[in-house]
Amino acid sequence: MTAFYTDQYELTMMSAALRDGTAHRPCVFEAFGRRLPNGRRYGVVAGTGRLMEMIRDFRFSEAELEYLADRRVVDDATLEWLAAYRFTGDIQGYAEGELWFPGSPMLTVTGTFAECVVLETLILSVLNHDCAIAAAAARMVTAARGRPIIEMGSRRTHEEAAVASARAAYLAGFASTSNLAAGRRWGVPTAGTAAHAFTLLHDDEKAAFASQVAALGAGTTLLVDTYDISQGIRNAVAVAGPGLGSIRIDSGDLSILAQQSRDLLDELGAADTKIVVSGDLDEYAIASLAAEPVDAYGAGTAVVVGSGAPTAGLVYKLVEVDGRPVVKRSENKATVGGRKTAVRRHKPTGTATEEIVASQGTPEPQAGDRVLQRWYMKDGVLVDDLPTLKDSREHLRQCLISIPWEGLKLSPGDPAIPVTVTGGQ
């Protein structure tokens, strides 16, 4: 883990604070969103699990300190402080897989000013990316209505963003990813067979299919749209037999082609062969295929770019110094001072009705309240009971069940539930 995942101004602020003595004042920072991305009715908390490991390992190496010294980015006293840097504060926040809304105190970081402020860029970089991907992926999962989706966007983004995107998409309910690094690093199920290049490599389509079946078995997925889809399906069944696992269609009018392909597969005796479609699918394209005989989807570019919202728009703000609330009053960017606690209110049926955020103290408890914040770090040490990625995936599934059905619509509208802030300044 490199501590250079940061911006220079974090270090220059810290250097000045060390010089004037304010660096060691106890502070509280919060990460939150002032608003949801356009068209969204909820946000998804994602990336917290991997972020905690990065904060635990956040260190300035000798080479990095030399770089700072050579360029006189900070003074010698600051370099000495950075050389010994370890985060020793506390972190609380929403569980990974939780839903967030405008004003939700998603992450609360407590410690000295210096040790908290240097983490700002890292925290926002991870959360803004992963939350954006997870929210887009969750909308796609809703649109798919129980049909599995494979994440296959690695070739459309930065290599490390591809791994993080696969993790966030799996948290949101995707069935698998094409990215092997995500499988190895995070335990995300992986999937993949062949691309058009494999078909073009061979002298004819049947030869390509025969090679793939020989290597992977008749239960594989054959890509049938390299030349002519109807003939491709005929060739696939001729080679693999009626026990062919799946065909994949990656181009054309998927709605029409899915129905035609289903009819042809049934005619050829391959009634159990499934149809997988891919090709620039987003949540709207997936929703448009709901009535078609599609068994699974492959989603790529739209997932890894947040389907039109590539960042969650989160900010990281100082809200308390020496136990005293501090407030930023800039026009359109005002903050509510003080450490916040939050609960989500529910009807007896389990449907969420409101989120209550108290800027001082805790919300007055009511039946059906669920506390939203949990511990991640105490005195710089990770707590023992952090949820697994599969736990977070299930948590999000339950959260999406709990919000009013209007909140799951893909059309623009108000947040799925309102947020009420009490005790603010």
VONUMI-807369 format. One line per field, with one value per residue (C-alpha): residue in one letter; y, x, z; residue number from 1. Coordinates in Angstrom, 1 decimal. Example, Ala and Ser with C-alpha at 12.3 -4.5 7.8 and 13.67 -1.06 7.14 Angstrom:
% VONUMI-807369
code c(A / S);
yy c(-4.5 / -1.1);
xx c(12.3 / 13.7);
zz c(7.8 / 7.1);
pos c(1 / 2);
This chain:
% VONUMI-807369
code c(M / T / A / F / Y / T / D / Q / Y / E / L / T / M / M / S / A / A / L / R / D / G / T / A / H / R / P / C / V / F / E / A / F / G / R / R / L / P / N / G / R / R / Y / G / V / V / A / G / T / G / R / L / M / E / M / I / R / D / F / R / F / S / E / A / E / L / E / Y / L / A / D / R / R / V / V / D / D / A / T / L / E / W / L / A / A / Y / R / F / T / G / D / I / Q / G / Y / A / E / G / E / L / W / F / P / G / S / P / M / L / T / V / T / G / T / F / A / E / C / V / V / L / E / T / L / I / L / S / V / L / N / H / D / C / A / I / A / A / A / A / A / R / M / V / T / A / A / R / G / R / P / I / I / E / M / G / S / R / R / T / H / E / E / A / A / V / A / S / A / R / A / A / Y / L / A / G / F / A / S / T / S / N / L / A / A / G / R / R / W / G / V / P / T / A / G / T / A / A / H / A / F / T / L / L / H / D / D / E / K / A / A / F / A / S / Q / V / A / A / L / G / A / G / T / T / L / L / V / D / T / Y / D / I / S / Q / G / I / R / N / A / V / A / V / A / G / P / G / L / G / S / I / R / I / D / S / G / D / L / S / I / L / A / Q / Q / S / R / D / L / L / D / E / L / G / A / A / D / T / K / I / V / V / S / G / D / L / D / E / Y / A / I / A / S / L / A / A / E / P / V / D / A / Y / G / A / G / T / A / V / V / V / G / S / G / A / P / T / A / G / L / V / Y / K / L / V / E / V / D / G / R / P / V / V / K / R / S / E / N / K / A / T / V / G / G / R / K / T / A / V / R / R / H / K / P / T / G / T / A / T / E / E / I / V / A / S / Q / G / T / P / E / P / Q / A / G / D / R / V / L / Q / R / W / Y / M / K / D / G / V / L / V / D / D / L / P / T / L / K / D / S / R / E / H / L / R / Q / C / L / I / S / I / P / W / E / G / L / K / L / S / P / G / D / P / A / I / P / V / T / V / T / G / G / Q);
yy c(0.0 / 3.4 / 6.5 / 8.5 / 7.8 / 11.3 / 14.9 / 17.3 / 19.8 / 17.2 / 17.2 / 20.9 / 21.5 / 19.0 / 20.6 / 24.0 / 22.5 / 20.7 / 24.0 / 26.0 / 23.3 / 22.5 / 19.2 / 17.3 / 18.7 / 15.9 / 16.0 / 14.3 / 14.0 / 12.6 / 11.2 / 11.8 / 12.9 / 16.1 / 14.7 / 11.5 / 11.4 / 12.6 / 10.1 / 7.9 / 7.2 / 5.5 / 5.1 / 1.9 / 1.8 / -0.1 / -0.3 / 0.0 / -3.5 / -2.9 / 0.7 / -0.5 / -2.7 / 0.2 / 2.5 / -0.2 / -0.5 / 3.3 / 4.0 / 6.4 / 4.4 / 5.6 / 6.3 / 8.4 / 10.4 / 11.0 / 12.2 / 14.7 / 15.8 / 16.3 / 18.5 / 20.3 / 19.5 / 19.6 / 20.5 / 18.2 / 18.1 / 16.9 / 14.3 / 12.9 / 12.8 / 11.1 / 8.5 / 7.3 / 7.7 / 5.1 / 5.7 / 5.4 / 6.7 / 5.3 / 4.7 / 4.0 / 3.9 / 2.3 / -1.3 / -2.2 / -3.0 / -0.4 / 2.1 / 5.8 / 9.0 / 12.7 / 13.6 / 10.0 / 10.0 / 7.1 / 7.1 / 8.8 / 9.2 / 10.3 / 11.2 / 14.0 / 16.5 / 15.4 / 11.7 / 12.1 / 14.7 / 12.8 / 10.0 / 12.2 / 11.5 / 7.8 / 7.5 / 9.6 / 7.8 / 4.4 / 5.2 / 7.5 / 4.8 / 1.7 / 3.3 / 4.5 / 1.1 / -0.7 / 1.6 / 1.1 / -2.6 / -2.8 / -1.1 / -3.7 / -6.5 / -5.1 / -4.8 / -8.4 / -9.8 / -12.7 / -13.6 / -13.7 / -11.0 / -11.5 / -8.5 / -8.2 / -4.6 / -5.1 / -3.9 / -0.7 / 0.8 / 1.1 / -2.2 / -1.6 / 0.0 / -3.2 / -5.3 / -2.9 / -2.7 / -6.5 / -6.6 / -3.8 / -5.4 / -8.8 / -7.0 / -5.5 / -9.0 / -9.9 / -13.6 / -13.6 / -11.6 / -12.2 / -10.6 / -13.2 / -10.8 / -10.1 / -13.9 / -14.4 / -11.3 / -11.1 / -14.6 / -13.3 / -16.2 / -16.0 / -17.0 / -16.9 / -19.0 / -17.4 / -14.3 / -13.7 / -13.9 / -17.6 / -18.3 / -16.2 / -18.1 / -21.3 / -22.2 / -22.3 / -21.9 / -25.6 / -26.1 / -23.4 / -24.8 / -28.3 / -27.1 / -25.3 / -28.2 / -30.6 / -28.4 / -27.2 / -29.8 / -29.6 / -27.5 / -24.5 / -21.3 / -20.9 / -17.4 / -17.6 / -14.2 / -14.0 / -14.6 / -15.5 / -16.1 / -18.6 / -20.7 / -20.2 / -21.8 / -24.7 / -25.2 / -25.0 / -27.7 / -29.8 / -29.8 / -29.9 / -31.7 / -30.9 / -30.8 / -27.5 / -25.4 / -21.9 / -19.7 / -16.1 / -13.2 / -10.1 / -7.9 / -6.9 / -6.3 / -8.5 / -8.5 / -9.9 / -12.2 / -13.7 / -14.8 / -16.1 / -18.0 / -19.6 / -20.8 / -22.2 / -23.9 / -25.5 / -26.6 / -28.2 / -30.2 / -28.0 / -26.9 / -26.7 / -24.6 / -21.2 / -17.8 / -15.3 / -11.8 / -9.0 / -5.9 / -2.5 / -3.4 / -1.0 / -1.2 / 0.3 / -2.2 / -5.1 / -3.9 / -3.8 / -7.5 / -8.5 / -10.2 / -11.9 / -15.5 / -14.4 / -16.5 / -14.4 / -11.1 / -9.9 / -6.3 / -4.4 / -0.8 / 0.6 / -1.1 / 0.1 / 3.7 / 3.8 / 3.8 / 7.5 / 8.3 / 7.5 / 9.0 / 9.0 / 12.7 / 12.1 / 14.6 / 14.3 / 17.2 / 18.3 / 18.5 / 18.6 / 20.0 / 19.5 / 18.2 / 21.4 / 21.3 / 23.2 / 24.3 / 25.2 / 27.8 / 28.1 / 28.7 / 25.4 / 23.5 / 24.0 / 21.3 / 20.3 / 20.4 / 17.8 / 14.0 / 12.3 / 9.1 / 7.6 / 5.2 / 4.0 / 3.8 / 1.0 / 0.1 / -3.1 / -4.8 / -4.0 / -1.3 / 1.6 / 5.0 / 7.5 / 8.0 / 10.0 / 11.7 / 13.3 / 15.9 / 15.8 / 12.8 / 9.9 / 9.8 / 9.2 / 5.4 / 4.1 / 0.6 / -0.5 / 1.6 / 0.0 / 1.5 / 2.3 / 2.8 / 0.1 / -0.1 / -0.6 / 0.5 / 1.2 / 2.9 / 2.1 / -1.6 / -3.4 / -4.9 / -8.6 / -9.0 / -7.2 / -8.7 / -10.7 / -9.7 / -12.3 / -10.9 / -7.4 / -8.8 / -10.3 / -7.1 / -5.1 / -7.6 / -7.2 / -3.4 / -3.2 / -5.4 / -3.0 / 0.3 / 1.3 / -0.2 / 3.3 / 3.6 / 0.7 / 2.5 / 3.3 / 6.6 / 9.8 / 10.8 / 11.6 / 9.6 / 6.3 / 7.5 / 11.0 / 11.9 / 14.1 / 15.8 / 16.8 / 19.0 / 20.8 / 24.2);
xx c(0.0 / 1.4 / 0.7 / 1.1 / -2.6 / -3.1 / -3.1 / -0.2 / -2.4 / -3.2 / 0.5 / 1.0 / -2.1 / -0.7 / 2.8 / 1.4 / -0.7 / 2.3 / 4.2 / 1.5 / 0.5 / -3.0 / -2.2 / -2.7 / -6.2 / -8.8 / -11.1 / -14.0 / -14.3 / -17.3 / -17.8 / -21.3 / -23.1 / -25.0 / -27.2 / -27.7 / -26.4 / -28.9 / -31.7 / -30.9 / -33.2 / -30.7 / -26.9 / -25.1 / -22.2 / -19.3 / -15.6 / -15.5 / -14.1 / -11.1 / -10.7 / -10.1 / -7.2 / -5.7 / -5.9 / -4.4 / -1.4 / -1.1 / 2.6 / 5.2 / 8.1 / 11.7 / 11.5 / 8.4 / 9.9 / 13.0 / 10.7 / 9.1 / 12.4 / 14.1 / 11.2 / 10.8 / 7.1 / 7.1 / 9.7 / 12.0 / 9.7 / 6.8 / 9.0 / 9.9 / 6.2 / 5.3 / 8.0 / 6.3 / 2.7 / 0.2 / -3.5 / -4.3 / -7.9 / -11.4 / -13.6 / -17.3 / -19.7 / -22.5 / -22.1 / -20.9 / -24.0 / -26.1 / -28.2 / -27.3 / -29.2 / -28.4 / -26.9 / -26.2 / -23.0 / -21.5 / -18.1 / -16.9 / -13.2 / -11.9 / -8.4 / -6.0 / -6.3 / -3.1 / -3.7 / -7.3 / -6.8 / -4.0 / -6.6 / -9.1 / -8.0 / -7.8 / -11.2 / -12.9 / -11.2 / -12.2 / -15.8 / -16.7 / -15.6 / -17.0 / -20.3 / -20.9 / -20.3 / -22.3 / -25.3 / -25.3 / -24.9 / -27.7 / -30.1 / -29.1 / -29.7 / -33.2 / -33.8 / -32.7 / -35.5 / -33.5 / -31.6 / -27.8 / -25.5 / -21.8 / -19.5 / -17.2 / -16.0 / -12.3 / -11.2 / -13.1 / -11.4 / -8.1 / -6.6 / -7.0 / -10.5 / -11.4 / -10.7 / -12.6 / -15.5 / -15.8 / -15.9 / -18.5 / -20.7 / -20.6 / -21.6 / -24.5 / -25.8 / -23.9 / -23.4 / -19.7 / -17.0 / -14.6 / -11.8 / -9.4 / -7.7 / -11.1 / -11.6 / -8.2 / -8.2 / -11.8 / -13.3 / -15.7 / -16.8 / -15.3 / -16.6 / -15.6 / -15.2 / -14.2 / -14.3 / -14.8 / -11.1 / -11.1 / -13.7 / -11.9 / -8.6 / -10.1 / -10.8 / -14.6 / -17.0 / -17.6 / -13.9 / -13.8 / -16.8 / -15.4 / -12.2 / -14.0 / -16.3 / -13.3 / -11.6 / -14.5 / -17.3 / -20.7 / -21.9 / -19.9 / -21.2 / -20.7 / -20.5 / -22.8 / -22.8 / -19.4 / -20.9 / -24.6 / -26.4 / -28.9 / -26.2 / -24.1 / -26.8 / -27.1 / -23.4 / -23.3 / -26.0 / -24.5 / -21.1 / -22.2 / -25.4 / -28.8 / -27.0 / -25.2 / -25.0 / -25.6 / -25.2 / -24.1 / -25.3 / -23.2 / -24.6 / -27.8 / -31.3 / -31.1 / -34.9 / -35.7 / -32.6 / -33.4 / -36.8 / -35.6 / -32.8 / -35.1 / -37.4 / -34.5 / -32.9 / -36.2 / -36.7 / -33.2 / -34.0 / -31.9 / -34.7 / -32.5 / -29.8 / -29.7 / -29.4 / -26.8 / -26.9 / -24.2 / -23.1 / -23.2 / -26.0 / -27.1 / -30.0 / -32.4 / -31.4 / -31.7 / -35.1 / -36.2 / -35.4 / -37.5 / -40.2 / -37.7 / -36.4 / -33.0 / -31.5 / -28.4 / -26.7 / -23.2 / -22.6 / -19.4 / -18.8 / -21.9 / -21.0 / -17.4 / -18.3 / -21.3 / -23.8 / -23.7 / -22.7 / -19.0 / -18.7 / -21.0 / -20.2 / -19.2 / -17.3 / -15.1 / -15.6 / -14.3 / -17.4 / -15.9 / -12.7 / -11.9 / -15.5 / -17.0 / -19.1 / -17.7 / -19.8 / -18.9 / -21.4 / -20.3 / -23.2 / -24.6 / -21.9 / -23.0 / -22.4 / -24.1 / -21.6 / -21.0 / -20.6 / -23.7 / -25.6 / -28.2 / -31.1 / -33.5 / -37.2 / -39.4 / -43.1 / -44.1 / -44.1 / -40.4 / -40.7 / -38.3 / -40.0 / -37.3 / -33.7 / -33.1 / -29.7 / -28.9 / -26.1 / -25.7 / -26.6 / -28.7 / -32.2 / -35.0 / -35.5 / -38.7 / -40.0 / -38.7 / -35.5 / -32.3 / -29.0 / -26.9 / -23.4 / -21.0 / -17.4 / -14.6 / -11.5 / -10.7 / -7.4 / -6.2 / -6.9 / -9.5 / -12.3 / -12.7 / -16.2 / -16.0 / -18.5 / -17.4 / -18.1 / -20.9 / -22.3 / -22.4 / -24.0 / -26.8 / -27.1 / -27.7 / -30.3 / -32.2 / -31.9 / -33.4 / -36.3 / -37.0 / -37.4 / -40.7 / -41.2 / -41.2 / -37.5 / -36.6 / -37.9 / -35.3 / -36.9 / -35.8 / -37.5 / -37.2 / -34.9 / -36.5 / -36.9 / -36.4 / -33.6 / -34.4 / -31.5 / -32.1 / -30.1 / -28.2 / -26.7);
zz c(0.0 / -1.0 / 1.0 / -2.3 / -3.1 / -1.9 / -3.0 / -2.2 / -0.4 / 2.2 / 3.1 / 2.9 / 5.2 / 7.6 / 7.5 / 8.4 / 11.1 / 12.6 / 12.5 / 14.3 / 16.8 / 15.6 / 13.9 / 17.1 / 17.9 / 18.2 / 15.2 / 13.6 / 9.8 / 7.9 / 4.4 / 3.0 / -0.2 / -0.4 / -3.1 / -5.1 / -8.7 / -11.3 / -11.9 / -8.8 / -6.0 / -3.7 / -3.3 / -2.3 / 0.2 / -1.3 / -1.0 / 2.8 / 3.2 / 1.0 / 2.2 / 5.8 / 4.7 / 2.8 / 5.8 / 8.1 / 5.7 / 4.9 / 5.1 / 3.6 / 2.2 / 2.2 / -1.5 / -1.1 / 1.7 / -0.4 / -3.3 / -0.9 / 0.5 / -2.9 / -4.1 / -0.8 / -0.8 / 3.0 / 5.7 / 7.7 / 10.7 / 8.6 / 6.9 / 10.3 / 11.2 / 8.0 / 8.4 / 11.6 / 10.4 / 11.5 / 11.8 / 15.4 / 15.5 / 15.2 / 12.2 / 12.3 / 9.3 / 7.4 / 6.7 / 3.2 / 1.2 / 3.1 / 1.2 / 1.6 / 0.9 / 0.9 / 4.3 / 5.4 / 7.6 / 5.6 / 7.3 / 10.5 / 11.1 / 14.5 / 15.5 / 15.3 / 12.5 / 10.9 / 10.9 / 9.6 / 6.9 / 5.2 / 4.5 / 2.7 / -0.9 / -0.3 / 1.4 / -1.3 / -4.2 / -3.0 / -1.9 / -4.8 / -7.3 / -5.6 / -4.5 / -8.0 / -9.5 / -6.9 / -7.4 / -11.2 / -10.8 / -8.3 / -10.7 / -13.4 / -11.0 / -10.3 / -14.0 / -14.6 / -12.4 / -11.0 / -14.2 / -13.6 / -14.9 / -15.6 / -15.1 / -18.1 / -18.2 / -17.5 / -20.9 / -20.6 / -17.5 / -15.6 / -14.6 / -10.9 / -11.3 / -13.2 / -10.0 / -7.8 / -10.2 / -10.3 / -6.5 / -6.3 / -9.0 / -7.1 / -3.9 / -5.8 / -6.9 / -10.1 / -10.4 / -11.6 / -13.3 / -16.1 / -14.1 / -12.6 / -10.2 / -8.6 / -8.2 / -6.6 / -4.4 / -3.3 / -4.0 / -6.7 / -8.9 / -12.4 / -15.8 / -19.4 / -22.5 / -25.9 / -28.0 / -31.7 / -32.2 / -31.3 / -34.0 / -36.6 / -35.8 / -37.2 / -40.8 / -40.1 / -37.3 / -36.7 / -36.2 / -33.6 / -31.8 / -31.9 / -30.4 / -27.6 / -26.8 / -26.8 / -24.2 / -22.1 / -22.6 / -24.2 / -21.3 / -22.5 / -24.0 / -27.7 / -29.2 / -32.3 / -33.9 / -35.6 / -39.0 / -39.3 / -36.1 / -37.4 / -39.0 / -35.9 / -33.8 / -36.2 / -36.2 / -32.4 / -31.9 / -34.6 / -32.9 / -29.2 / -29.5 / -27.9 / -24.5 / -25.4 / -22.3 / -23.7 / -26.8 / -26.5 / -28.7 / -28.6 / -31.4 / -33.3 / -32.1 / -29.0 / -28.4 / -31.9 / -32.0 / -28.5 / -29.6 / -33.0 / -31.3 / -28.8 / -31.5 / -33.5 / -30.5 / -29.7 / -33.3 / -33.2 / -30.0 / -27.7 / -25.5 / -22.4 / -24.1 / -22.5 / -24.2 / -22.9 / -24.4 / -24.1 / -25.9 / -24.2 / -21.9 / -19.2 / -16.8 / -19.4 / -22.1 / -19.6 / -18.5 / -22.2 / -22.5 / -19.5 / -21.6 / -24.0 / -23.6 / -22.2 / -19.5 / -18.6 / -19.3 / -19.8 / -18.8 / -19.4 / -20.1 / -18.4 / -15.2 / -14.9 / -15.7 / -13.2 / -16.1 / -16.5 / -12.9 / -12.6 / -9.2 / -6.2 / -5.5 / -1.8 / 0.2 / 3.4 / 5.8 / 9.2 / 11.5 / 14.9 / 16.6 / 20.3 / 20.8 / 19.3 / 16.2 / 13.3 / 10.3 / 6.7 / 5.4 / 1.8 / -0.6 / -2.0 / 0.1 / 3.6 / 6.1 / 9.4 / 12.3 / 14.9 / 14.9 / 13.7 / 14.4 / 12.2 / 12.3 / 9.6 / 10.5 / 9.3 / 9.3 / 11.2 / 7.8 / 7.4 / 4.8 / 5.4 / 5.8 / 6.9 / 7.9 / 11.0 / 11.4 / 14.7 / 14.7 / 18.5 / 20.6 / 19.2 / 17.6 / 20.0 / 19.6 / 18.2 / 17.3 / 14.0 / 14.1 / 12.8 / 13.8 / 10.6 / 11.9 / 13.0 / 14.1 / 11.6 / 13.5 / 17.2 / 18.1 / 14.5 / 14.8 / 12.6 / 14.6 / 14.5 / 13.2 / 9.9 / 7.4 / 4.4 / 0.9 / 0.7 / 4.0 / 2.4 / -0.8 / 1.3 / 3.4 / 0.2 / -1.0 / 2.2 / 2.1 / -1.4 / -0.3 / 2.5 / 0.5 / -1.0 / -4.5 / -6.0 / -5.0 / -7.3 / -10.4 / -13.1 / -13.8 / -12.1 / -8.9 / -5.3 / -3.0 / -2.0 / 1.6 / 3.1 / 5.4 / 8.5 / 10.3 / 13.9 / 16.2 / 13.3 / 13.5);
pos c(1 / 2 / 3 / 4 / 5 / 6 / 7 / 8 / 9 / 10 / 11 / 12 / 13 / 14 / 15 / 16 / 17 / 18 / 19 / 20 / 21 / 22 / 23 / 24 / 25 / 26 / 27 / 28 / 29 / 30 / 31 / 32 / 33 / 34 / 35 / 36 / 37 / 38 / 39 / 40 / 41 / 42 / 43 / 44 / 45 / 46 / 47 / 48 / 49 / 50 / 51 / 52 / 53 / 54 / 55 / 56 / 57 / 58 / 59 / 60 / 61 / 62 / 63 / 64 / 65 / 66 / 67 / 68 / 69 / 70 / 71 / 72 / 73 / 74 / 75 / 76 / 77 / 78 / 79 / 80 / 81 / 82 / 83 / 84 / 85 / 86 / 87 / 88 / 89 / 90 / 91 / 92 / 93 / 94 / 95 / 96 / 97 / 98 / 99 / 100 / 101 / 102 / 103 / 104 / 105 / 106 / 107 / 108 / 109 / 110 / 111 / 112 / 113 / 114 / 115 / 116 / 117 / 118 / 119 / 120 / 121 / 122 / 123 / 124 / 125 / 126 / 127 / 128 / 129 / 130 / 131 / 132 / 133 / 134 / 135 / 136 / 137 / 138 / 139 / 140 / 141 / 142 / 143 / 144 / 145 / 146 / 147 / 148 / 149 / 150 / 151 / 152 / 153 / 154 / 155 / 156 / 157 / 158 / 159 / 160 / 161 / 162 / 163 / 164 / 165 / 166 / 167 / 168 / 169 / 170 / 171 / 172 / 173 / 174 / 175 / 176 / 177 / 178 / 179 / 180 / 181 / 182 / 183 / 184 / 185 / 186 / 187 / 188 / 189 / 190 / 191 / 192 / 193 / 194 / 195 / 196 / 197 / 198 / 199 / 200 / 201 / 202 / 203 / 204 / 205 / 206 / 207 / 208 / 209 / 210 / 211 / 212 / 213 / 214 / 215 / 216 / 217 / 218 / 219 / 220 / 221 / 222 / 223 / 224 / 225 / 226 / 227 / 228 / 229 / 230 / 231 / 232 / 233 / 234 / 235 / 236 / 237 / 238 / 239 / 240 / 241 / 242 / 243 / 244 / 245 / 246 / 247 / 248 / 249 / 250 / 251 / 252 / 253 / 254 / 255 / 256 / 257 / 258 / 259 / 260 / 261 / 262 / 263 / 264 / 265 / 266 / 267 / 268 / 269 / 270 / 271 / 272 / 273 / 274 / 275 / 276 / 277 / 278 / 279 / 280 / 281 / 282 / 283 / 284 / 285 / 286 / 287 / 288 / 289 / 290 / 291 / 292 / 293 / 294 / 295 / 296 / 297 / 298 / 299 / 300 / 301 / 302 / 303 / 304 / 305 / 306 / 307 / 308 / 309 / 310 / 311 / 312 / 313 / 314 / 315 / 316 / 317 / 318 / 319 / 320 / 321 / 322 / 323 / 324 / 325 / 326 / 327 / 328 / 329 / 330 / 331 / 332 / 333 / 334 / 335 / 336 / 337 / 338 / 339 / 340 / 341 / 342 / 343 / 344 / 345 / 346 / 347 / 348 / 349 / 350 / 351 / 352 / 353 / 354 / 355 / 356 / 357 / 358 / 359 / 360 / 361 / 362 / 363 / 364 / 365 / 366 / 367 / 368 / 369 / 370 / 371 / 372 / 373 / 374 / 375 / 376 / 377 / 378 / 379 / 380 / 381 / 382 / 383 / 384 / 385 / 386 / 387 / 388 / 389 / 390 / 391 / 392 / 393 / 394 / 395 / 396 / 397 / 398 / 399 / 400 / 401 / 402 / 403 / 404 / 405 / 406 / 407 / 408 / 409 / 410 / 411 / 412 / 413 / 414 / 415 / 416 / 417 / 418 / 419 / 420 / 421 / 422 / 423 / 424 / 425);
